Amino acid sequence: MIRQLANMIASFLIQEDIIRRDDADIYHYSTEQILINSITFSVVGVGVFATIIGM
């Protein structure tokens, strides 16, 4: 699912002429890593918040 979303974002950037097709792999990988890190950060943040409020 994350890989598909990253692929859609990279494809959109190519279609809008924001990035070159040659750079698509780099942007795909980078977008995938950003999404993974964002999800991880969110899960940890919710866990910390739940611990603080005692749930």
Secondary structure, DSSP 8 states (H G I E B T S, - for coil): -HHHHHHHHHHHHHHTTSS-GGGHHHHHHHHHHHHHHHHHHHHHHHHHHHHHHT-
